[in-house]
Amino acid sequence: MERVDYESLIISDLLGFYNAKSLDINPWYQRRSVWSAPQKAYLMNTIFEKKPVPSIYIRQQIDIENEKSLKEVVDGQQRVRTIIEYRADMFAAKHPNHKGRVKYSQLTSAQKSGLLSTSLSVGYLIGANDQDVIEIFGRINSVSKTLNPMEKLNALFSGDFKQFCLNQAVARLPLWRTTGLFNANEISRMQEVQFMADLIINLIEGLIDYNPAKIKKYFKDFDEEFPQEEDIAKRLEAVFQRLASLNPTDFSDTIFRSAQIAFSLIVVLDLKRAAMPSVEKIRDVIRGLDAGVTDAIEDPTDSDPRLLAGYTGGNLHRIKSRQIRQDILNEAFA
């Protein structure tokens, strides 16, 4: 192979190549179309939101006999197919200027123009033979690291519940960083998204044990639609607005720097949303419990045994510890 040339290609031109039958989106080594409807809708929403889309790789060859250029999609078949199907009105996707999902035909003229003029990054494989293409296809689709459970769910699902958890986690990034609730590595491995998914399920169902299988079930069951999105978004915003008003050291310098202990605080504040405690009251409760746990560690015989059981140890995500913390927090806010 001679080289890879990276260029920008607008969606209108991509569709033109396909309609002119000069773009092969299904070469012999490609897998068949396997994306679900939510995955397709997620890609279109990503394009509408002007977020980055991975490069598409195309082998370009010349058909000498017919004197025309032939383009073969080496990597990006699902993305290209999705764009083609959206243009053909085959499914709907969320658009930032529409309340619900919309098909291409429901976009305004300006929105259609914006979509069709969107640039995609394309890597053209120049002088690539079949052996080159197979090697490149394998390299691009190889996995460079072992995915954790949350990363696997993120790869598997693209629908409403996944997007809601992701967006809520991203919106809280300043809090994660200033308080140290999640460090850069944990954020890069989507641990804060898993935290939000677990939290949201607890807000819906009431206090339950941390359960990876249940989180996966929510991702699956609400892949197409998450009807409680608006209600849960309002409840989360109310709590996180209060937490953002605290000094970050109220978390970073106390036991509440533990994500699971902060988890319990969020759950209890949500339970009290009809009469949300003041910032001063929340600060007093945090500092008081921090002092109480410190005293319990230093002298276990002269303290409430629940403090050690609920606020220390390695199983803070289990229902037993969660229930103890919730009981103590409810008492503290009474």
C-alpha positions as a printed Julia matrix, in Angstrom:
334×3 Matrix{Float64}:
   0.0    0.0     0.0
   1.33   3.44   -0.88
  -0.27   5.63    1.8
  -3.39   6.8     3.62
  -4.76  10.21    2.59
  -7.11  11.84    5.09
  -9.72  14.18    3.66
 -13.07  15.68    4.62
 -16.13  14.39    2.81
 -19.54  15.98    3.28
 -22.52  13.69    3.78
 -24.15  14.93    0.56
 -21.19  13.66   -1.45
 -21.15  10.36    0.43
 -24.81   9.82   -0.46
 -24.06  10.84   -4.04
 -21.38   8.16   -4.34
 -23.78   5.56   -2.98
 -26.63   6.58   -5.28
 -24.27   6.52   -8.27
 -23.3    2.96   -7.29
 -19.64   3.94   -6.98
 -19.54   3.23   -3.22
 -19.47  -0.4    -2.06
 -20.58  -0.53    1.58
 -20.6   -4.3     1.79
 -17.31  -5.79    0.54
 -16.76  -9.51    1.05
 -14.75  -9.19    4.29
 -17.26  -6.9     6.03
 -19.82  -8.15    8.52
 -23.5   -7.65    7.72
 -25.55  -4.83    9.2
 -25.82  -5.5    12.93
 -26.6   -2.12   14.52
 -29.83  -1.84   16.48
 -32.27   1.05   16.02
 -30.99   2.85   19.17
 -27.39   2.58   17.94
 -28.38   4.13   14.62
 -30.32   6.9    16.32
 -27.36   7.57   18.61
 -25.02   8.07   15.66
 -27.4   10.53   14.01
 -27.81  12.41   17.28
 -24.02  12.56   17.56
 -23.87  14.12   14.09
 -26.69  16.56   14.89
 -24.88  17.58   18.09
 -21.69  18.11   16.05
 -19.77  15.66   18.22
 -16.8   13.71   16.81
 -17.48  10.66   14.65
 -14.67   8.14   14.03
 -12.98   8.25   10.63
 -14.3    6.13    7.8
 -11.69   4.18    5.81
 -12.2    3.71    2.08
 -10.13   1.86   -0.5
 -10.22   3.76   -3.74
  -9.53   1.98   -7.0
  -9.91   2.85  -10.67
 -12.14   0.77  -12.93
 -10.03   1.06  -16.1
 -12.62  -0.58  -18.34
 -15.43   1.78  -17.36
 -13.12   4.68  -16.55
 -14.59   5.46  -13.17
 -13.51   5.52   -9.54
 -14.68   2.73   -7.24
 -14.81   3.25   -3.5
 -14.95   0.38   -1.02
 -15.72   0.91    2.68
 -13.0   -0.85    4.66
 -14.11   0.4     8.07
 -17.25   2.38    8.92
 -19.85   0.26    7.2
 -22.35   0.64   10.04
 -21.92   4.4    10.14
 -22.29   4.8     6.38
 -25.27   2.46    6.24
 -26.94   4.35    9.1
 -26.57   7.71    7.32
 -28.0    6.22    4.13
 -30.96   4.72    5.97
 -31.69   7.95    7.84
 -31.74   9.87    4.57
 -34.22   7.26    3.28
 -36.56   7.98    6.24
 -36.11   4.47    7.64
 -35.85   5.54   11.31
 -36.06   8.57   13.58
 -33.45  10.16   15.84
 -33.27  12.88   18.47
 -32.45  16.35   17.16
 -31.49  19.22   19.51
 -34.1   21.49   17.92
 -36.97  19.01   18.15
 -38.65  17.72   21.3
 -38.95  14.13   20.15
 -37.32  11.87   17.57
 -37.64  12.97   13.97
 -37.09  11.39   10.58
 -35.19  13.13    7.8
 -38.43  14.24    6.16
 -39.45  16.04    9.37
 -36.34  18.23    9.46
 -36.58  21.82    8.3
 -34.82  22.82    5.1
 -32.06  24.46    7.12
 -31.63  21.35    9.26
 -31.47  19.12    6.18
 -28.87  21.41    4.67
 -26.88  21.35    7.91
 -26.9   17.56    7.95
 -25.99  17.13    4.3
 -23.13  19.61    4.57
 -21.64  17.93    7.67
 -18.04  16.87    7.06
 -16.85  13.37    7.88
 -13.22  12.36    8.2
 -12.29   9.79    5.54
  -9.01   7.93    5.23
  -8.43   6.87    1.64
  -6.23   3.78    1.31
  -4.13   4.42   -1.75
  -2.66   1.45   -3.61
  -4.03  -1.09   -1.11
  -4.38  -4.72   -2.23
  -6.65  -7.27   -0.56
  -3.94  -8.35    1.87
  -3.38  -4.74    2.94
  -7.09  -4.21    3.42
  -7.56  -7.32    5.58
  -4.61  -6.35    7.78
  -5.88  -2.78    8.22
  -9.44  -3.98    8.87
  -8.11  -6.27   11.61
  -5.98  -3.55   13.18
  -8.79  -1.0    13.26
 -11.24  -3.44   14.82
  -8.85  -4.92   17.37
  -9.36  -4.05   21.04
  -6.34  -2.47   22.67
  -7.48  -2.93   26.27
  -9.74  -5.17   28.3
 -13.09  -3.48   28.75
 -14.64  -3.23   32.2
 -18.37  -4.02   32.67
 -19.46  -0.4    32.2
 -17.4    0.0    29.02
 -18.93  -3.21   27.67
 -22.44  -1.87   28.33
 -21.5    1.4    26.66
 -20.35  -0.52   23.58
 -23.42  -2.76   23.55
 -26.17  -0.17   24.03
 -26.73   3.28   22.57
 -30.31   4.1    23.55
 -32.14   6.46   25.86
 -31.09   5.11   29.26
 -27.42   4.87   28.29
 -27.48   8.4    26.86
 -29.27   9.75   29.94
 -26.72   8.23   32.33
 -23.84   9.45   30.19
 -25.22  12.98   29.88
 -25.93  13.21   33.61
 -22.42  12.02   34.43
 -20.86  14.52   32.02
 -22.95  17.36   33.46
 -21.49  16.65   36.92
 -17.87  16.66   35.76
 -16.96  19.87   37.68
 -18.22  18.26   40.9
 -16.34  15.02   40.3
 -13.1   16.9    39.67
 -13.24  19.54   42.41
 -14.31  17.1    45.13
 -12.21  14.14   44.02
 -15.23  11.84   43.99
 -13.83  10.37   40.76
 -10.28  10.77   39.53
  -9.22  11.14   35.9
  -8.55   7.43   35.42
 -11.93   6.44   36.89
 -13.67   8.95   34.62
 -11.78   7.66   31.59
 -13.03   4.14   32.45
 -16.64   5.38   32.85
 -16.91   4.66   36.57
 -18.88   7.87   37.12
 -21.39   6.72   34.46
 -21.83   3.42   36.3
 -22.31   5.41   39.52
 -25.05   7.48   37.87
 -26.79   4.4    36.47
 -26.82   2.76   39.9
 -28.01   6.0    41.51
 -30.83   6.5    39.01
 -32.09   2.96   39.54
 -32.14   3.58   43.31
 -34.11   6.79   42.8
 -36.66   4.84   40.77
 -36.96   1.65   42.81
 -35.99   2.76   46.3
 -32.87   1.63   48.11
 -31.5   -1.61   46.64
 -28.21  -3.47   46.45
 -25.63  -2.65   43.82
 -26.49  -5.1    41.04
 -24.6   -5.17   37.71
 -27.25  -7.45   36.22
 -29.98  -4.92   37.05
 -27.97  -2.09   35.53
 -27.62  -4.13   32.33
 -31.35  -4.84   32.39
 -32.12  -1.12   32.56
 -29.77  -0.45   29.64
 -31.58  -3.14   27.67
 -35.19  -2.47   28.71
 -34.93   1.3    28.21
 -32.75   1.23   25.12
 -35.61   2.41   22.93
 -37.18   4.88   25.37
 -36.7    5.99   28.99
 -40.11   7.45   29.99
 -38.96   8.66   33.43
 -36.15  10.78   31.98
 -37.77  14.17   32.61
 -38.76  13.43   36.21
 -35.41  11.93   37.19
 -33.53  14.78   35.47
 -35.41  17.35   37.59
 -34.78  15.42   40.79
 -31.06  15.02   40.06
 -30.7   18.68   39.17
 -32.31  19.75   42.45
 -29.91  17.63   44.52
 -26.76  18.42   42.55
 -27.51  22.16   42.66
 -27.41  21.9    46.45
 -24.2   19.87   46.42
 -22.54  22.3    44.01
 -23.17  25.09   46.54
 -21.03  23.33   49.12
 -17.31  23.92   49.46
 -15.52  21.09   47.6
 -13.53  20.42   50.8
 -16.78  19.34   52.46
 -16.26  16.23   50.32
 -12.52  16.05   49.7
 -11.61  16.51   53.41
 -14.25  14.18   54.83
 -15.51  10.62   54.54
 -17.89  11.9    51.85
 -15.01  11.85   49.36
 -16.01   8.19   48.98
 -18.4    7.95   46.04
 -20.57   5.41   47.84
 -20.96   7.58   50.94
 -21.8   10.53   48.69
 -24.25   8.19   46.93
 -26.19   7.77   50.2
 -26.26  11.53   50.76
 -27.74  12.07   47.29
 -30.41   9.4    47.85
 -31.46  10.9    51.19
 -31.56  14.46   49.83
 -33.78  13.23   47.01
 -36.12  11.65   49.56
 -36.34  15.08   51.21
 -36.87  16.94   47.94
 -40.25  18.32   49.07
 -38.4   20.22   51.83
 -34.77  20.17   50.68
 -32.34  20.84   53.56
 -30.36  24.07   53.35
 -26.73  24.16   52.29
 -25.77  24.99   55.88
 -27.69  21.99   57.21
 -26.09  19.65   54.68
 -22.64  20.97   55.61
 -23.36  20.45   59.32
 -24.52  16.87   58.7
 -21.44  16.06   56.6
 -19.02  17.5    59.15
 -20.86  15.94   62.06
 -20.86  12.46   60.55
 -17.22  12.8    59.54
 -16.29  13.62   63.13
 -18.47  10.79   64.43
 -16.86   8.18   62.18
 -13.38   9.45   63.08
 -14.21   9.11   66.78
 -15.66   5.63   66.2
 -12.46   4.51   64.49
 -10.35   5.82   67.35
 -12.6    4.43   70.11
 -15.08   1.81   68.86
 -16.3    0.98   72.37
 -17.71   4.45   72.99
 -19.59   5.12   69.76
 -22.56   4.05   67.7
 -21.52   0.69   66.13
 -23.5    1.56   63.02
 -20.92   4.21   62.09
 -18.21   1.64   61.51
 -20.58  -0.84   59.87
 -22.03   1.69   57.44
 -19.18   4.09   56.75
 -16.01   2.0    56.75
 -14.88  -1.21   55.09
 -14.81  -2.49   51.55
 -18.49  -3.26   50.94
 -19.97   0.22   50.98
 -21.99  -0.54   47.81
 -23.9   -3.42   49.42
 -27.46  -2.98   50.62
 -26.6   -3.61   54.28
 -24.16  -0.68   54.39
 -26.44   1.48   52.27
 -29.38   0.93   54.6
 -27.31   1.78   57.68
 -26.05   5.0    56.1
 -29.53   5.97   54.98
 -30.93   5.45   58.49
 -28.15   7.51   60.08
 -28.46  10.3    57.5
 -32.23  10.45   57.97
 -31.71  10.79   61.72
 -29.09  13.51   61.2
 -31.42  15.55   58.98
 -34.42  15.14   61.28
